[in-house]
């Protein structure tokens, strides 16, 4: 089903009538950052029941922590007090049945996405969301040492998330 502009305008009018957007500061709450996949079945705001302004959510193919993702987080951090972000929590959300697995058939493009040589693609574990979220947590913890970082995997069949890598000060909750 295609959704056309008039329907989007109607949906927006219903949203605006609720007023949930009023008085939200800019930039929004930097205490929670979420990176997730662009897959329409896995909108992090819906999956995690985040309210508008409750988190800064970024999405890309696979919800991966890439050099571009890190550059974007650095720029977003400057919107606040004019300095790099410090403190807070970064939740990395990967999911089962991710389309990034199909991109393994396009190694040159996938390697460019990660900004690595094609020969190093195996180090990104694109076939396994449980392994890939661990890899991305390790990258984020190294590059963003002032953030608590956790790794989650969403199961598209059950609707549940699993904490694969808890943030260092959290207990593992399944």
N, CA and C atoms as a LAMMPS dump frame, in Angstrom:
ITEM: TIMESTEP
0
ITEM: NUMBER OF ATOMS
522
ITEM: BOX BOUNDS ff ff ff
-5.0000000000000000e+02 5.0000000000000000e+02
-5.0000000000000000e+02 5.0000000000000000e+02
-5.0000000000000000e+02 5.0000000000000000e+02
ITEM: ATOMS id mol type element x y z
1 1 1 N 0.837 -1.179 0
2 1 2 C 0 0 0
3 1 3 C 0.885 1.246 0
4 2 1 N 0.643 2.084 -0.971
5 2 2 C 1.373 3.337 -1.056
6 2 3 C 0.634 4.401 -0.258
7 3 1 N 1.376 5.158 0.501
8 3 2 C 0.802 6.256 1.27
9 3 3 C 1.205 7.551 0.57
10 4 1 N 0.211 8.306 0.138
11 4 2 C 0.458 9.529 -0.613
12 4 3 C 0.415 10.756 0.296
13 5 1 N 0.823 11.872 -0.254
14 5 2 C 0.959 13.118 0.491
15 5 3 C -0.305 13.53 1.242
16 6 1 N -1.489 13.491 0.653
17 6 2 C -2.677 13.899 1.429
18 6 3 C -2.855 13.081 2.711
19 7 1 N -2.587 11.79 2.635
20 7 2 C -2.679 10.948 3.837
21 7 3 C -1.633 11.374 4.869
22 8 1 N -0.436 11.703 4.405
23 8 2 C 0.605 12.167 5.34
24 8 3 C 0.189 13.461 6.021
25 9 1 N -0.435 14.363 5.266
26 9 2 C -0.898 15.628 5.832
27 9 3 C -1.975 15.368 6.886
28 10 1 N -2.879 14.45 6.613
29 10 2 C -3.925 14.112 7.589
30 10 3 C -3.31 13.508 8.857
31 11 1 N -2.379 12.618 8.667
32 11 2 C -1.731 11.991 9.823
33 11 3 C -0.986 13.038 10.65
34 12 1 N -0.345 13.971 9.964
35 12 2 C 0.376 15.023 10.684
36 12 3 C -0.584 15.91 11.454
37 13 1 N -1.737 16.203 10.875
38 13 2 C -2.722 17.036 11.57
39 13 3 C -3.165 16.361 12.866
40 14 1 N -3.365 15.044 12.828
41 14 2 C -3.743 14.31 14.039
42 14 3 C -2.617 14.362 15.061
43 15 1 N -1.382 14.234 14.598
44 15 2 C -0.223 14.331 15.49
45 15 3 C -0.165 15.72 16.125
46 16 1 N -0.259 16.747 15.3
47 16 2 C -0.153 18.123 15.789
48 16 3 C -1.257 18.452 16.782
49 17 1 N -2.434 17.896 16.58
50 17 2 C -3.549 18.149 17.488
51 17 3 C -3.269 17.624 18.894
52 18 1 N -2.423 16.636 18.999
53 18 2 C -2.067 16.07 20.307
54 18 3 C -1.097 16.925 21.094
55 19 1 N -0.36 17.795 20.429
56 19 2 C 0.533 18.725 21.106
57 19 3 C 1.75 18.123 21.781
58 20 1 N 2.088 16.883 21.499
59 20 2 C 3.209 16.213 22.178
60 20 3 C 4.557 16.867 21.888
61 21 1 N 4.621 17.676 20.872
62 21 2 C 5.876 18.276 20.446
63 21 3 C 6.161 19.616 21.121
64 22 1 N 5.18 20.208 21.771
65 22 2 C 5.352 21.537 22.344
66 22 3 C 6.312 21.508 23.522
67 23 1 N 7.085 22.519 23.638
68 23 2 C 8.029 22.735 24.739
69 23 3 C 9.191 21.75 24.769
70 24 1 N 9.431 21.025 23.683
71 24 2 C 10.596 20.15 23.648
72 24 3 C 11.831 20.992 23.366
73 25 1 N 12.881 20.812 24.146
74 25 2 C 14.094 21.582 23.907
75 25 3 C 14.835 21.076 22.678
76 26 1 N 15.678 21.923 22.139
77 26 2 C 16.592 21.51 21.081
78 26 3 C 17.997 21.821 21.545
79 27 1 N 18.926 20.916 21.419
80 27 2 C 18.693 19.564 20.934
81 27 3 C 17.956 18.739 21.971
82 28 1 N 17.379 17.63 21.513
83 28 2 C 16.627 16.77 22.417
84 28 3 C 17.57 16.064 23.385
85 29 1 N 17.009 15.289 24.254
86 29 2 C 17.741 14.632 25.33
87 29 3 C 18.96 13.867 24.841
88 30 1 N 20.156 14.345 25.156
89 30 2 C 21.358 13.62 24.741
90 30 3 C 21.725 12.488 25.701
91 31 1 N 20.959 12.311 26.775
92 31 2 C 21.284 11.27 27.748
93 31 3 C 21.052 9.876 27.19
94 32 1 N 20.157 9.75 26.213
95 32 2 C 19.95 8.47 25.552
96 32 3 C 20.113 8.653 24.056
97 33 1 N 21.021 7.874 23.507
98 33 2 C 21.229 7.836 22.062
99 33 3 C 20.961 6.402 21.624
100 34 1 N 20.306 6.254 20.487
101 34 2 C 20.004 4.921 19.964
102 34 3 C 20.408 4.883 18.509
103 35 1 N 21.098 3.817 18.114
104 35 2 C 21.354 3.579 16.696
105 35 3 C 20.642 2.303 16.316
106 36 1 N 19.854 2.389 15.248
107 36 2 C 19.093 1.236 14.79
108 36 3 C 19.07 1.171 13.28
109 37 1 N 18.436 0.147 12.779
110 37 2 C 18.372 -0.128 11.35
111 37 3 C 17.262 0.679 10.678
112 38 1 N 17.414 0.901 9.387
113 38 2 C 16.39 1.606 8.617
114 38 3 C 15.198 0.716 8.257
115 39 1 N 15.28 -0.563 8.556
116 39 2 C 14.191 -1.5 8.266
117 39 3 C 12.893 -0.959 8.878
118 40 1 N 11.856 -0.853 8.073
119 40 2 C 10.597 -0.267 8.552
120 40 3 C 9.903 -1.119 9.612
121 41 1 N 10.317 -2.381 9.766
122 41 2 C 9.743 -3.233 10.813
123 41 3 C 10.368 -2.961 12.174
124 42 1 N 11.437 -2.17 12.19
125 42 2 C 12.252 -2.05 13.398
126 42 3 C 12.538 -0.575 13.719
127 43 1 N 11.507 0.219 13.829
128 43 2 C 11.703 1.617 14.205
129 43 3 C 12.048 1.655 15.692
130 44 1 N 13.268 2.089 16.04
131 44 2 C 13.68 2.074 17.447
132 44 3 C 12.714 2.815 18.376
133 45 1 N 12.137 3.896 17.912
134 45 2 C 11.211 4.64 18.772
135 45 3 C 9.992 3.804 19.123
136 46 1 N 9.511 3.013 18.179
137 46 2 C 8.365 2.15 18.45
138 46 3 C 8.773 0.927 19.261
139 47 1 N 9.83 0.251 18.831
140 47 2 C 10.282 -0.982 19.487
141 47 3 C 10.612 -0.742 20.956
142 48 1 N 11.219 0.409 21.25
143 48 2 C 11.628 0.737 22.621
144 48 3 C 10.623 1.654 23.319
145 49 1 N 9.515 1.948 22.667
146 49 2 C 8.454 2.811 23.197
147 49 3 C 8.993 4.151 23.688
148 50 1 N 9.823 4.763 22.858
149 50 2 C 10.401 6.062 23.193
150 50 3 C 9.417 7.163 22.83
151 51 1 N 9.319 8.122 23.708
152 51 2 C 8.473 9.284 23.447
153 51 3 C 9.294 10.32 22.685
154 52 1 N 8.59 11.189 21.981
155 52 2 C 9.228 12.256 21.236
156 52 3 C 10.096 13.084 22.176
157 53 1 N 11.355 13.279 21.821
158 53 2 C 12.274 14.064 22.635
159 53 3 C 12.983 13.275 23.722
160 54 1 N 12.649 12.001 23.889
161 54 2 C 13.237 11.198 24.959
162 54 3 C 14.631 10.677 24.607
163 55 1 N 14.95 10.62 23.317
164 55 2 C 16.24 10.102 22.877
165 55 3 C 16.6 10.712 21.534
166 56 1 N 17.855 10.665 21.224
167 56 2 C 18.324 10.988 19.885
168 56 3 C 18.477 9.649 19.178
169 57 1 N 17.715 9.449 18.098
170 57 2 C 17.722 8.178 17.377
171 57 3 C 18.324 8.38 15.999
172 58 1 N 19.28 7.541 15.674
173 58 2 C 19.919 7.566 14.364
174 58 3 C 19.695 6.195 13.731
175 59 1 N 19.46 6.184 12.425
176 59 2 C 19.228 4.921 11.727
177 59 3 C 20.081 4.845 10.471
178 60 1 N 20.602 3.652 10.21
179 60 2 C 21.295 3.382 8.961
180 60 3 C 21.098 1.908 8.62
181 61 1 N 21.688 1.456 7.551
182 61 2 C 21.557 0.054 7.153
183 61 3 C 22.199 -0.815 8.222
184 62 1 N 21.414 -1.686 8.81
185 62 2 C 21.906 -2.612 9.82
186 62 3 C 22.061 -2.033 11.21
187 63 1 N 21.833 -0.727 11.375
188 63 2 C 22.05 -0.106 12.687
189 63 3 C 23.508 -0.168 13.099
190 64 1 N 24.4 -0.068 12.119
191 64 2 C 25.812 -0.302 12.364
192 64 3 C 26.56 0.961 12.791
193 65 1 N 27.565 0.756 13.619
194 65 2 C 28.459 1.835 14.032
195 65 3 C 29.572 1.899 13
196 66 1 N 29.431 2.839 12.098
197 66 2 C 30.39 3.04 11.011
198 66 3 C 31.161 4.332 11.278
199 67 1 N 32.23 4.574 10.522
200 67 2 C 32.903 5.862 10.673
201 67 3 C 31.965 7.05 10.45
202 68 1 N 31.042 6.922 9.5
203 68 2 C 30.072 8.001 9.262
204 68 3 C 29.167 8.204 10.469
205 69 1 N 28.745 7.107 11.087
206 69 2 C 27.92 7.201 12.292
207 69 3 C 28.665 7.961 13.382
208 70 1 N 29.917 7.628 13.58
209 70 2 C 30.72 8.299 14.612
210 70 3 C 30.896 9.789 14.297
211 71 1 N 31.1 10.103 13.016
212 71 2 C 31.211 11.524 12.636
213 71 3 C 29.897 12.253 12.905
214 72 1 N 28.769 11.601 12.597
215 72 2 C 27.467 12.223 12.842
216 72 3 C 27.222 12.444 14.329
217 73 1 N 27.586 11.455 15.172
218 73 2 C 27.417 11.639 16.622
219 73 3 C 28.254 12.811 17.099
220 74 1 N 29.478 12.944 16.563
221 74 2 C 30.337 14.056 16.968
222 74 3 C 29.705 15.395 16.598
223 75 1 N 29.138 15.482 15.397
224 75 2 C 28.474 16.726 14.992
225 75 3 C 27.244 17.003 15.845
226 76 1 N 26.447 15.977 16.099
227 76 2 C 25.262 16.166 16.933
228 76 3 C 25.639 16.629 18.338
229 77 1 N 26.75 16.129 18.845
230 77 2 C 27.207 16.54 20.169
231 77 3 C 27.529 18.02 20.238
232 78 1 N 27.901 18.582 19.115
233 78 2 C 28.248 20.008 19.08
234 78 3 C 27.011 20.907 19.09
235 79 1 N 25.85 20.352 18.826
236 79 2 C 24.631 21.164 18.827
237 79 3 C 24.258 21.648 20.215
238 80 1 N 24.687 20.894 21.228
239 80 2 C 24.348 21.254 22.602
240 80 3 C 25.19 22.396 23.1
241 81 1 N 26.175 22.079 23.871
242 81 2 C 27.01 23.096 24.517
243 81 3 C 28.236 23.444 23.696
244 82 1 N 28.281 23.023 22.434
245 82 2 C 29.427 23.344 21.606
246 82 3 C 30.623 22.454 21.892
247 83 1 N 30.392 21.305 22.466
248 83 2 C 31.487 20.391 22.737
249 83 3 C 31.041 18.958 22.477
250 84 1 N 31.987 18.05 22.519
251 84 2 C 31.669 16.642 22.286
252 84 3 C 30.757 16.121 23.382
253 85 1 N 29.895 15.154 23.048
254 85 2 C 29.001 14.61 24.061
255 85 3 C 29.772 13.825 25.11
256 86 1 N 29.324 13.906 26.334
257 86 2 C 29.911 13.087 27.388
258 86 3 C 28.79 12.632 28.302
259 87 1 N 28.931 11.45 28.818
260 87 2 C 27.899 10.898 29.677
261 87 3 C 26.711 10.416 28.881
262 88 1 N 25.885 9.66 29.524
263 88 2 C 24.701 9.153 28.872
264 88 3 C 24.866 7.72 28.428
265 89 1 N 23.902 7.256 27.647
266 89 2 C 23.821 5.861 27.239
267 89 3 C 23.594 5.784 25.741
268 90 1 N 24.346 4.929 25.097
269 90 2 C 24.144 4.614 23.692
270 90 3 C 23.654 3.181 23.611
271 91 1 N 22.456 2.978 23.074
272 91 2 C 21.913 1.644 22.852
273 91 3 C 22.04 1.327 21.37
274 92 1 N 22.743 0.252 21.072
275 92 2 C 22.907 -0.202 19.693
276 92 3 C 21.902 -1.327 19.475
277 93 1 N 21.013 -1.144 18.506
278 93 2 C 19.906 -2.067 18.279
279 93 3 C 20.035 -2.728 16.911
280 94 1 N 20.43 -3.992 16.898
281 94 2 C 20.429 -4.79 15.672
282 94 3 C 19.189 -5.672 15.705
283 95 1 N 18.917 -6.413 14.632
284 95 2 C 17.717 -7.247 14.619
285 95 3 C 17.897 -8.484 13.764
286 96 1 N 17.041 -9.466 14.027
287 96 2 C 17.049 -10.686 13.237
288 96 3 C 16.475 -10.392 11.85
289 97 1 N 16.774 -11.249 10.902
290 97 2 C 16.28 -11.136 9.531
291 97 3 C 16.6 -9.772 8.917
292 98 1 N 17.795 -9.283 9.178
293 98 2 C 18.202 -7.966 8.672
294 98 3 C 18.618 -8.064 7.203
295 99 1 N 18.206 -7.102 6.432
296 99 2 C 18.539 -7.056 5.013
297 99 3 C 20.014 -6.878 4.735
298 100 1 N 20.789 -6.426 5.723
299 100 2 C 22.219 -6.242 5.484
300 100 3 C 22.87 -7.566 5.084
301 101 1 N 22.286 -8.675 5.5
302 101 2 C 22.826 -9.993 5.131
303 101 3 C 22.822 -10.166 3.614
304 102 1 N 21.811 -9.641 2.955
305 102 2 C 21.716 -9.76 1.496
306 102 3 C 22.755 -8.902 0.784
307 103 1 N 23.251 -7.909 1.474
308 103 2 C 24.252 -7.035 0.863
309 103 3 C 25.628 -7.683 0.795
310 104 1 N 25.788 -8.827 1.436
311 104 2 C 27.055 -9.559 1.335
312 104 3 C 27.354 -9.902 -0.118
313 105 1 N 26.336 -9.961 -0.952
314 105 2 C 26.515 -10.201 -2.377
315 105 3 C 27.047 -8.993 -3.137
316 106 1 N 27.201 -7.881 -2.451
317 106 2 C 27.723 -6.645 -3.031
318 106 3 C 28.91 -6.165 -2.188
319 107 1 N 29.98 -6.942 -2.173
320 107 2 C 31.068 -6.663 -1.232
321 107 3 C 31.725 -5.292 -1.402
322 108 1 N 31.823 -4.796 -2.614
323 108 2 C 32.466 -3.492 -2.799
324 108 3 C 31.642 -2.383 -2.139
325 109 1 N 30.328 -2.416 -2.33
326 109 2 C 29.472 -1.394 -1.73
327 109 3 C 29.417 -1.536 -0.21
328 110 1 N 29.364 -2.767 0.265
329 110 2 C 29.314 -2.994 1.706
330 110 3 C 30.619 -2.552 2.364
331 111 1 N 31.746 -2.836 1.72
332 111 2 C 33.039 -2.402 2.252
333 111 3 C 33.12 -0.871 2.272
334 112 1 N 32.584 -0.228 1.248
335 112 2 C 32.579 1.241 1.227
336 112 3 C 31.724 1.795 2.362
337 113 1 N 30.601 1.156 2.656
338 113 2 C 29.732 1.561 3.756
339 113 3 C 30.491 1.545 5.082
340 114 1 N 31.279 0.492 5.294
341 114 2 C 32.063 0.369 6.525
342 114 3 C 33.402 1.113 6.46
343 115 1 N 33.754 1.586 5.264
344 115 2 C 35.036 2.258 5.033
345 115 3 C 36.206 1.346 5.39
346 116 1 N 36.125 0.11 4.889
347 116 2 C 37.173 -0.887 5.095
348 116 3 C 37.451 -1.585 3.765
349 117 1 N 38.596 -2.277 3.665
350 117 2 C 38.852 -3.07 2.454
351 117 3 C 37.887 -4.263 2.373
352 118 1 N 37.575 -4.698 1.169
353 118 2 C 36.689 -5.842 0.964
354 118 3 C 37.196 -7.051 1.735
355 119 1 N 38.496 -7.226 1.785
356 119 2 C 39.086 -8.38 2.477
357 119 3 C 38.754 -8.406 3.968
358 120 1 N 38.381 -7.254 4.543
359 120 2 C 38.087 -7.174 5.975
360 120 3 C 36.598 -7.306 6.313
361 121 1 N 35.753 -7.55 5.318
362 121 2 C 34.307 -7.621 5.567
363 121 3 C 33.932 -8.698 6.579
364 122 1 N 34.672 -9.778 6.623
365 122 2 C 34.376 -10.842 7.586
366 122 3 C 34.426 -10.357 9.023
367 123 1 N 35.192 -9.322 9.284
368 123 2 C 35.311 -8.79 10.647
369 123 3 C 34.059 -8.052 11.094
370 124 1 N 33.105 -7.818 10.202
371 124 2 C 31.884 -7.079 10.54
372 124 3 C 30.688 -7.983 10.831
373 125 1 N 30.812 -9.289 10.62
374 125 2 C 29.783 -10.269 10.983
375 125 3 C 28.383 -9.881 10.5
376 126 1 N 28.267 -9.53 9.229
377 126 2 C 26.976 -9.057 8.729
378 126 3 C 25.904 -10.14 8.708
379 127 1 N 26.274 -11.4 8.822
380 127 2 C 25.296 -12.484 8.793
381 127 3 C 24.683 -12.781 10.163
382 128 1 N 25.281 -12.275 11.236
383 128 2 C 24.878 -12.653 12.593
384 128 3 C 24.657 -11.415 13.459
385 129 1 N 23.396 -11.053 13.752
386 129 2 C 23.155 -9.828 14.523
387 129 3 C 23.713 -9.888 15.948
388 130 1 N 23.844 -11.077 16.515
389 130 2 C 24.375 -11.204 17.873
390 130 3 C 25.878 -10.917 17.886
391 131 1 N 26.575 -11.386 16.87
392 131 2 C 28.008 -11.096 16.755
393 131 3 C 28.234 -9.651 16.315
394 132 1 N 27.408 -9.157 15.39
395 132 2 C 27.611 -7.798 14.883
396 132 3 C 27.358 -6.74 15.955
397 133 1 N 26.384 -6.98 16.825
398 133 2 C 26.127 -5.988 17.876
399 133 3 C 27.295 -5.957 18.862
400 134 1 N 27.899 -7.099 19.131
401 134 2 C 29.091 -7.131 20.003
402 134 3 C 30.24 -6.337 19.37
403 135 1 N 30.433 -6.526 18.068
404 135 2 C 31.485 -5.795 17.347
405 135 3 C 31.236 -4.3 17.439
406 136 1 N 30 -3.881 17.202
407 136 2 C 29.687 -2.45 17.228
408 136 3 C 29.784 -1.861 18.629
409 137 1 N 29.413 -2.626 19.648
410 137 2 C 29.582 -2.157 21.026
411 137 3 C 31.065 -1.936 21.308
412 138 1 N 31.905 -2.858 20.879
413 138 2 C 33.345 -2.714 21.101
414 138 3 C 33.884 -1.456 20.417
415 139 1 N 33.443 -1.208 19.182
416 139 2 C 33.875 0 18.46
417 139 3 C 33.409 1.245 19.203
418 140 1 N 32.136 1.273 19.592
419 140 2 C 31.582 2.452 20.266
420 140 3 C 32.263 2.7 21.605
421 141 1 N 32.502 1.647 22.358
422 141 2 C 33.165 1.829 23.655
423 141 3 C 34.57 2.378 23.486
424 142 1 N 35.238 1.971 22.424
425 142 2 C 36.592 2.478 22.166
426 142 3 C 36.561 3.936 21.697
427 143 1 N 35.622 4.254 20.814
428 143 2 C 35.581 5.591 20.213
429 143 3 C 34.777 6.606 21.018
430 144 1 N 33.861 6.138 21.868
431 144 2 C 33.009 7.02 22.677
432 144 3 C 33.132 6.617 24.145
433 145 1 N 34.307 6.781 24.727
434 145 2 C 34.556 6.23 26.064
435 145 3 C 33.733 6.856 27.186
436 146 1 N 33.129 8.006 26.97
437 146 2 C 32.345 8.651 28.028
438 146 3 C 30.896 8.183 28.078
439 147 1 N 30.516 7.298 27.171
440 147 2 C 29.138 6.795 27.129
441 147 3 C 29.068 5.37 27.661
442 148 1 N 27.972 5.058 28.337
443 148 2 C 27.649 3.664 28.6
444 148 3 C 27.09 3.127 27.286
445 149 1 N 27.525 1.962 26.873
446 149 2 C 27.089 1.408 25.595
447 149 3 C 26.538 0.013 25.832
448 150 1 N 25.346 -0.226 25.299
449 150 2 C 24.771 -1.562 25.373
450 150 3 C 24.429 -2.032 23.971
451 151 1 N 24.342 -3.36 23.826
452 151 2 C 24.008 -3.968 22.548
453 151 3 C 22.759 -4.816 22.68
454 152 1 N 21.768 -4.523 21.85
455 152 2 C 20.482 -5.197 21.898
456 152 3 C 20.189 -5.845 20.546
457 153 1 N 19.478 -6.961 20.57
458 153 2 C 19.002 -7.57 19.329
459 153 3 C 17.495 -7.731 19.44
460 154 1 N 16.802 -7.199 18.455
461 154 2 C 15.349 -7.279 18.353
462 154 3 C 14.983 -8.475 17.491
463 155 1 N 14.078 -9.295 17.968
464 155 2 C 13.599 -10.449 17.212
465 155 3 C 12.344 -10.026 16.457
466 156 1 N 12.416 -10.013 15.138
467 156 2 C 11.28 -9.536 14.342
468 156 3 C 10.084 -10.478 14.411
469 157 1 N 10.284 -11.708 14.876
470 157 2 C 9.174 -12.652 14.986
471 157 3 C 8.423 -12.532 16.306
472 158 1 N 9.147 -12.226 17.39
473 158 2 C 8.493 -12.157 18.702
474 158 3 C 8.213 -10.729 19.152
475 159 1 N 8.928 -9.753 18.585
476 159 2 C 8.782 -8.369 19.025
477 159 3 C 9.59 -8.048 20.264
478 160 1 N 10.376 -8.995 20.75
479 160 2 C 11.154 -8.792 21.98
480 160 3 C 12.614 -8.467 21.669
481 161 1 N 13.233 -7.707 22.583
482 161 2 C 14.665 -7.464 22.469
483 161 3 C 15.398 -8.346 23.478
484 162 1 N 16.63 -8.652 23.139
485 162 2 C 17.517 -9.369 24.047
486 162 3 C 18.724 -8.489 24.3
487 163 1 N 19.106 -8.366 25.557
488 163 2 C 20.324 -7.632 25.893
489 163 3 C 21.48 -8.584 25.659
490 164 1 N 22.229 -8.324 24.611
491 164 2 C 23.377 -9.162 24.259
492 164 3 C 24.616 -8.663 24.985
493 165 1 N 24.754 -7.338 25.051
494 165 2 C 25.883 -6.722 25.748
495 165 3 C 25.321 -5.656 26.679
496 166 1 N 25.284 -5.927 27.981
497 166 2 C 24.77 -4.907 28.9
498 166 3 C 25.763 -3.75 29.032
499 167 1 N 25.229 -2.572 29.321
500 167 2 C 26.104 -1.445 29.653
501 167 3 C 26.849 -1.835 30.919
502 168 1 N 28.028 -1.337 31.12
503 168 2 C 28.901 -1.81 32.196
504 168 3 C 28.319 -1.673 33.589
505 169 1 N 27.407 -0.719 33.797
506 169 2 C 26.864 -0.551 35.151
507 169 3 C 25.459 -1.13 35.289
508 170 1 N 24.973 -1.806 34.251
509 170 2 C 23.637 -2.386 34.301
510 170 3 C 23.719 -3.889 34.543
511 171 1 N 22.687 -4.421 35.112
512 171 2 C 22.57 -5.87 35.236
513 171 3 C 21.946 -6.396 33.962
514 172 1 N 22.281 -7.606 33.605
515 172 2 C 21.705 -8.224 32.393
516 172 3 C 20.228 -8.554 32.656
517 173 1 N 19.35 -7.983 31.832
518 173 2 C 17.903 -8.25 31.914
519 173 3 C 17.478 -8.884 30.612
520 174 1 N 16.858 -10.021 30.677
521 174 2 C 16.411 -10.692 29.454
522 174 3 C 14.902 -10.787 29.443
